[in-house]
Amino acid sequence: MLKTLLAVTAAGLLFTAHAATLFSAAVDKTTVIPVEQLLVQPASYLDKVVTISGKIDSVCSKQGCWMKFTAHSEQGPFRIKVRDGDMVFPLSAKGKTAYATGTVRLWPQGEDKADAYQLYPTAVEIAD
């Protein structure tokens, strides 16, 4: 009886565990920094490969080609962007925690606005 109860409990835990959603290669989590830390001095990360973590604020509703991580700073949400079709981020990712490894680059905003920063990822993991 006890063995049966333990087996049923263990099976239940296995089926309720959430699997991560991976895009491309595995994310390098050895040097993860929160998106908030990157935004303190984003220019110091320009053209460098980093891994960031954060909560997903929004997702492109047309082609799933970008996501924005929540960031409580003057710069607002921080965008990660892929070429259309390279990775397709699901709308259901909104509100979940994600990790992204990629290169920080400038994102031109137009004549009247200062350029922003964004990450061009080579790997993304949506954790929960």
N, CA, C and O of each residue as an XYZ file, in Angstrom:
512
protein
N       0.826     -1.189      0.000
C       0.000      0.000      0.000
C       0.871      1.255      0.000
O       0.619      2.187     -0.763
N       1.886      1.280      0.846
C       2.765      2.442      0.931
C       3.540      2.639     -0.369
O       3.725      3.767     -0.825
N       3.994      1.527     -0.964
C       4.722      1.605     -2.231
C       3.831      2.175     -3.331
O       4.281      2.982     -4.144
N       2.576      1.759     -3.354
C       1.633      2.252     -4.359
C       1.405      3.748     -4.186
O       1.395      4.495     -5.164
N       1.225      4.177     -2.962
C       1.016      5.597     -2.671
C       2.229      6.420     -3.090
O       2.075      7.486     -3.686
N       3.420      5.943     -2.787
C       4.639      6.654     -3.191
C       4.776      6.709     -4.713
O       5.176      7.735     -5.263
N       4.449      5.626     -5.383
C       4.542      5.580     -6.846
C       3.564      6.557     -7.480
O       3.923      7.263     -8.423
N       2.343      6.611     -6.981
C       1.338      7.537     -7.513
C       1.764      8.986     -7.258
O       1.613      9.837     -8.134
N       2.286      9.266     -6.083
C       2.749     10.618     -5.757
C       3.905     11.021     -6.658
O       3.920     12.139     -7.173
N       4.865     10.143     -6.859
C       6.017     10.438     -7.717
C       5.569     10.668     -9.153
O       6.061     11.585     -9.810
N       4.658      9.865     -9.646
C       4.152     10.033    -11.015
C       3.439     11.369    -11.158
O       3.588     12.050    -12.172
N       2.678     11.740    -10.164
C       1.982     13.030    -10.194
C       2.949     14.188    -10.258
O       2.714     15.155    -10.983
N       4.037     14.106     -9.509
C       5.042     15.170     -9.533
C       5.715     15.264    -10.888
O       5.995     16.366    -11.360
N       5.974     14.151    -11.510
C       6.601     14.157    -12.833
C       5.705     14.811    -13.868
O       6.188     15.566    -14.711
N       4.429     14.538    -13.821
C       3.522     15.070    -14.827
C       3.153     16.521    -14.576
O       2.691     17.190    -15.500
N       3.337     17.038    -13.367
C       3.023     18.436    -13.103
C       4.234     19.335    -13.261
O       4.096     20.558    -13.223
N       5.408     18.767    -13.437
C       6.603     19.583    -13.644
C       6.511     20.270    -14.998
O       6.060     19.669    -15.973
N       6.929     21.503    -15.059
C       6.870     22.263    -16.300
C       8.187     22.117    -17.047
O       9.258     22.304    -16.471
N       8.107     21.794    -18.285
C       9.300     21.699    -19.114
C       9.582     23.068    -19.719
O       8.659     23.813    -20.047
N      10.834     23.385    -19.860
C      11.230     24.648    -20.472
C      11.036     24.548    -21.977
O      11.152     23.471    -22.561
N      10.741     25.681    -22.593
C      10.641     25.763    -24.043
C      11.942     26.343    -24.553
O      12.307     27.463    -24.196
N      12.651     25.584    -25.393
C      13.951     26.015    -25.903
C      13.844     26.435    -27.356
O      13.124     25.823    -28.146
N      14.569     27.484    -27.695
C      14.693     27.935    -29.068
C      16.170     27.931    -29.403
O      16.959     28.627    -28.765
N      16.543     27.151    -30.402
C      17.919     27.025    -30.875
C      18.749     26.228    -29.871
O      18.258     25.268    -29.277
N      19.995     26.625    -29.687
C      20.919     25.905    -28.804
C      20.564     26.167    -27.336
O      19.689     26.977    -27.030
N      21.250     25.477    -26.451
C      21.038     25.677    -25.016
C      21.529     27.064    -24.600
O      22.525     27.570    -25.119
N      20.820     27.653    -23.671
C      21.191     28.958    -23.128
C      22.365     28.788    -22.174
O      22.376     27.866    -21.359
N      23.348     29.668    -22.271
C      24.508     29.636    -21.374
C      24.131     30.321    -20.065
O      24.147     31.549    -19.981
N      23.794     29.540    -19.051
C      23.361     30.103    -17.769
C      24.503     30.281    -16.775
O      24.251     30.576    -15.607
N      25.751     30.109    -17.205
C      26.878     30.230    -16.274
C      27.135     31.669    -15.866
O      27.701     31.918    -14.801
N      26.729     32.616    -16.693
C      26.980     34.034    -16.379
C      25.731     34.877    -16.589
O      25.806     35.965    -17.158
N      24.596     34.386    -16.138
C      23.323     35.097    -16.315
C      23.322     36.391    -15.520
O      23.753     36.433    -14.367
N      22.826     37.452    -16.162
C      22.607     38.716    -15.453
C      21.146     39.116    -15.636
O      20.575     38.903    -16.705
N      20.543     39.690    -14.610
C      19.173     40.172    -14.755
C      19.144     41.325    -15.755
O      20.096     42.101    -15.841
N      18.063     41.436    -16.502
C      17.951     42.499    -17.500
C      18.128     43.873    -16.844
O      18.657     44.792    -17.468
N      17.697     44.013    -15.612
C      17.847     45.292    -14.890
C      19.323     45.676    -14.759
O      19.671     46.851    -14.875
N      20.185     44.696    -14.518
C      21.622     44.968    -14.390
C      22.199     45.438    -15.721
O      23.009     46.365    -15.754
N      21.790     44.812    -16.806
C      22.270     45.221    -18.124
C      21.879     46.675    -18.406
O      22.659     47.429    -18.986
N      20.684     47.059    -17.998
C      20.188     48.400    -18.309
C      20.805     49.510    -17.463
O      20.594     50.689    -17.745
N      21.564     49.149    -16.431
C      22.265     50.171    -15.644
C      23.301     50.866    -16.526
O      23.424     52.091    -16.506
N      24.047     50.069    -17.302
C      25.046     50.610    -18.236
C      25.023     49.786    -19.525
O      25.954     49.024    -19.786
N      23.972     49.932    -20.328
C      23.850     49.080    -21.512
C      24.981     49.269    -22.519
O      25.330     48.326    -23.229
N      25.558     50.459    -22.595
C      26.640     50.703    -23.557
C      27.856     49.823    -23.265
O      28.610     49.492    -24.180
N      28.052     49.446    -22.013
C      29.207     48.607    -21.676
C      29.048     47.174    -22.190
O      30.019     46.418    -22.233
N      27.828     46.800    -22.579
C      27.572     45.462    -23.115
C      27.444     45.471    -24.639
O      27.255     44.416    -25.244
N      27.543     46.634    -25.263
C      27.356     46.767    -26.701
C      28.291     45.844    -27.475
O      29.497     45.821    -27.230
N      27.727     45.087    -28.409
C      28.449     44.133    -29.263
C      29.098     42.989    -28.482
O      30.010     42.340    -28.995
N      28.652     42.733    -27.266
C      29.161     41.621    -26.465
C      28.078     40.558    -26.334
O      26.885     40.858    -26.370
N      28.514     39.316    -26.183
C      27.582     38.213    -25.960
C      27.309     38.108    -24.468
O      28.233     38.005    -23.662
N      26.022     38.136    -24.107
C      25.603     38.040    -22.713
C      24.411     37.097    -22.616
O      23.764     36.781    -23.615
N      24.137     36.658    -21.406
C      22.899     35.936    -21.128
C      22.126     36.742    -20.107
O      22.628     37.044    -19.025
N      20.893     37.090    -20.464
C      20.051     37.864    -19.556
C      18.866     37.020    -19.110
O      18.501     36.036    -19.753
N      18.281     37.428    -17.999
C      17.065     36.785    -17.511
C      16.061     37.863    -17.167
O      16.428     38.988    -16.827
N      14.809     37.515    -17.259
C      13.767     38.464    -16.907
C      12.393     37.892    -17.150
O      12.241     36.779    -17.655
N      11.400     38.667    -16.784
C      10.003     38.288    -16.991
C       9.553     38.879    -18.317
O       9.843     40.037    -18.617
N       8.850     38.089    -19.104
C       8.408     38.530    -20.422
C       7.221     39.470    -20.272
O       6.186     39.112    -19.709
N       7.398     40.683    -20.791
C       6.405     41.745    -20.720
C       5.418     41.650    -21.887
O       4.212     41.813    -21.704
N       5.944     41.383    -23.090
C       5.101     41.308    -24.278
C       5.798     40.506    -25.366
O       7.011     40.298    -25.332
N       4.995     40.060    -26.340
C       5.480     39.238    -27.448
C       4.869     39.769    -28.737
O       3.713     40.193    -28.748
N       5.627     39.748    -29.811
C       5.126     40.146    -31.131
C       3.912     39.285    -31.484
O       3.998     38.057    -31.489
N       2.792     39.927    -31.776
C       1.571     39.173    -32.060
C       1.432     38.797    -33.533
O       0.536     38.031    -33.887
N       2.293     39.315    -34.385
C       2.183     39.010    -35.814
C       3.013     37.802    -36.212
O       2.484     36.853    -36.791
N       4.317     37.824    -35.909
C       5.190     36.738    -36.332
C       6.013     36.149    -35.189
O       6.833     35.260    -35.421
N       5.811     36.622    -33.966
C       6.563     36.091    -32.827
C       8.048     36.350    -32.918
O       8.848     35.562    -32.414
N       8.434     37.459    -33.563
C       9.846     37.721    -33.843
C      10.549     38.534    -32.756
O      11.763     38.726    -32.832
N       9.830     39.009    -31.762
C      10.464     39.710    -30.650
C       9.685     39.462    -29.368
O       8.505     39.114    -29.379
N      10.395     39.655    -28.264
C       9.791     39.667    -26.934
C      10.406     40.836    -26.189
O      11.527     41.246    -26.488
N       9.691     41.364    -25.239
C      10.236     42.401    -24.371
C      10.237     41.886    -22.944
O       9.257     41.318    -22.461
N      11.383     42.105    -22.277
C      11.513     41.751    -20.870
C      11.124     42.965    -20.042
O      11.505     44.089    -20.367
N      10.371     42.745    -18.981
C      10.001     43.817    -18.070
C      11.260     44.456    -17.506
O      12.172     43.761    -17.057
N      11.305     45.775    -17.531
C      12.456     46.497    -16.982
C      11.957     47.790    -16.362
O      11.355     48.628    -17.032
N      12.211     47.933    -15.097
C      11.799     49.137    -14.386
C      12.936     50.146    -14.441
O      13.670     50.329    -13.470
N      13.068     50.795    -15.584
C      14.105     51.798    -15.776
C      13.580     52.834    -16.748
O      12.488     52.689    -17.298
N      14.369     53.889    -16.958
C      13.969     54.934    -17.892
C      13.807     54.380    -19.301
O      13.037     54.919    -20.096
N      14.520     53.320    -19.612
C      14.497     52.773    -20.963
C      13.302     51.861    -21.215
O      13.079     51.425    -22.345
N      12.544     51.575    -20.181
C      11.358     50.743    -20.354
C      11.696     49.294    -20.629
O      12.803     48.848    -20.326
N      10.753     48.544    -21.203
C      11.020     47.119    -21.473
C      12.215     46.948    -22.408
O      12.476     47.791    -23.266
N      12.934     45.842    -22.225
C      14.119     45.542    -23.025
C      13.750     44.488    -24.055
O      13.229     43.430    -23.702
N      14.016     44.769    -25.325
C      13.578     43.898    -26.418
C      14.657     42.909    -26.841
O      15.838     43.248    -26.920
N      14.226     41.679    -27.112
C      15.079     40.725    -27.810
C      14.422     40.497    -29.161
O      13.201     40.363    -29.243
N      15.218     40.452    -30.214
C      14.686     40.431    -31.580
C      15.426     39.425    -32.436
O      16.655     39.357    -32.403
N      14.677     38.637    -33.209
C      15.251     37.709    -34.175
C      14.723     38.056    -35.563
O      13.716     38.750    -35.706
N      15.419     37.560    -36.578
C      14.881     37.720    -37.932
C      13.588     36.938    -38.012
O      13.461     35.875    -37.404
N      12.627     37.458    -38.758
C      11.343     36.788    -38.904
C      11.542     35.332    -39.300
O      12.210     35.036    -40.291
N      10.960     34.431    -38.525
C      11.014     33.014    -38.823
C      12.165     32.256    -38.180
O      12.122     31.028    -38.104
N      13.212     32.971    -37.708
C      14.336     32.264    -37.071
C      13.894     31.554    -35.794
O      14.234     30.393    -35.567
N      13.146     32.253    -34.979
C      12.527     31.703    -33.778
C      11.135     32.321    -33.740
O      10.979     33.488    -34.099
N      10.145     31.590    -33.326
C       8.791     32.133    -33.226
C       8.358     32.014    -31.769
O       8.052     30.925    -31.282
N       8.338     33.150    -31.089
C       8.006     33.170    -29.671
C       6.479     33.125    -29.513
O       5.773     33.902    -30.156
N       5.969     32.234    -28.676
C       4.513     32.107    -28.517
C       3.934     33.234    -27.668
O       4.582     33.718    -26.740
N       2.719     33.645    -27.991
C       2.038     34.671    -27.190
C       1.846     34.206    -25.753
O       1.769     35.028    -24.840
N       1.770     32.902    -25.548
C       1.581     32.353    -24.201
C       2.796     32.565    -23.301
O       2.732     32.280    -22.105
N       3.902     33.063    -23.859
C       5.109     33.305    -23.059
C       4.965     34.532    -22.156
O       5.703     34.670    -21.181
N       4.036     35.407    -22.465
C       3.862     36.626    -21.672
C       3.658     36.283    -20.196
O       2.828     35.445    -19.842
N       4.440     36.955    -19.344
C       4.353     36.750    -17.902
C       5.281     35.670    -17.369
O       5.415     35.511    -16.156
N       5.926     34.925    -18.265
C       6.823     33.854    -17.843
C       8.259     34.367    -17.732
O       8.598     35.427    -18.258
N       9.086     33.600    -17.040
C      10.503     33.913    -16.914
C      11.237     33.346    -18.117
O      10.944     32.239    -18.569
N      12.196     34.114    -18.636
C      12.956     33.643    -19.791
C      14.429     33.982    -19.620
O      14.807     34.875    -18.861
N      15.246     33.232    -20.358
C      16.694     33.446    -20.430
C      17.043     33.575    -21.904
O      16.502     32.848    -22.737
N      17.938     34.490    -22.228
C      18.337     34.660    -23.625
C      19.830     34.942    -23.697
O      20.344     35.816    -22.999
N      20.524     34.186    -24.557
C      21.938     34.401    -24.831
C      22.045     35.024    -26.207
O      21.465     34.524    -27.171
N      22.789     36.116    -26.299
C      22.943     36.773    -27.589
C      23.822     38.002    -27.501
O      24.489     38.241    -26.494
N      23.810     38.785    -28.582
C      24.644     39.972    -28.699
C      23.801     41.234    -28.523
O      22.734     41.365    -29.122
N      24.287     42.151    -27.703
C      23.612     43.428    -27.479
C      23.984     44.375    -28.618
O      25.160     44.564    -28.928
N      22.967     44.960    -29.228
C      23.188     45.893    -30.337
C      22.284     47.101    -30.188
O      21.320     47.087    -29.422
N      22.617     48.160    -30.945
C      21.768     49.352    -30.959
C      20.509     49.084    -31.779
O      20.520     48.317    -32.742
N      19.440     49.730    -31.373
C      18.153     49.631    -32.046
C      17.736     51.052    -32.422
O      17.235     51.785    -31.569
N      17.933     51.462    -33.688
C      17.598     52.830    -34.106
C      16.119     53.125    -33.881
O      15.256     52.309    -34.204
N      15.841     54.292    -33.328
C      14.473     54.674    -32.987
C      13.891     55.750    -33.894
O      12.712     56.084    -33.776
N      14.685     56.287    -34.779
C      14.176     57.353    -35.643
C      14.820     58.679    -35.314
O      15.619     58.787    -34.384
N      14.460     59.693    -36.091
C      15.110     61.003    -35.981
C      14.919     61.690    -34.642
O      15.857     62.298    -34.127
N      13.742     61.610    -34.072
C      13.435     62.382    -32.869
C      13.687     61.646    -31.556
O      13.466     62.201    -30.480
N      14.144     60.406    -31.641
C      14.332     59.619    -30.425
C      15.750     59.071    -30.356
O      16.389     58.810    -31.375
N      16.221     58.906    -29.135
C      17.543     58.309    -28.934
C      17.478     56.816    -29.247
O      16.463     56.164    -29.001
N      18.571     56.283    -29.793
C      18.637     54.855    -30.064
C      18.520     54.074    -28.760
O      18.941     54.548    -27.705
N      17.954     52.891    -28.836
C      17.809     52.004    -27.679
C      18.741     50.811    -27.884
O      19.436     50.718    -28.895
N      18.744     49.917    -26.927
C      19.534     48.693    -27.005
C      18.589     47.514    -27.076
O      17.485     47.557    -26.533
N      19.025     46.456    -27.751
C      18.265     45.222    -27.792
C      19.227     44.054    -27.925
O      20.402     44.231    -28.247
N      18.719     42.875    -27.676
C      19.533     41.668    -27.751
C      19.116     40.865    -28.981
O      17.929     40.634    -29.212
N      20.100     40.447    -29.761
C      19.871     39.530    -30.869
C      20.279     38.149    -30.380
O      21.470     37.843    -30.331
N      19.313     37.310    -30.019
C      19.643     36.032    -29.366
C      20.062     34.938    -30.329
O      19.627     34.881    -31.479
N      20.922     34.075    -29.818
C      21.264     32.833    -30.508
C      20.563     31.658    -29.822
O      20.437     30.579    -30.400
N      20.109     31.877    -28.586
C      19.395     30.850    -27.840
C      18.463     31.515    -26.833
O      18.814     32.516    -26.209
N      17.271     30.943    -26.684
C      16.272     31.456    -25.740
C      15.624     30.274    -25.039
O      15.344     29.240    -25.646
N      15.394     30.454    -23.741
C      14.668     29.442    -22.947
C      13.560     30.136    -22.186
O      13.802     31.082    -21.437
N      12.346     29.661    -22.383
C      11.218     30.158    -21.600
C      10.993     29.129    -20.502
O      10.620     27.985    -20.764
N      11.227     29.561    -19.264
C      11.385     28.623    -18.153
C      10.092     28.088    -17.565
O      10.030     26.911    -17.211
N       9.078     28.893    -17.449
C       7.869     28.367    -16.795
C       6.617     28.852    -17.451
O       5.519     28.501    -17.020
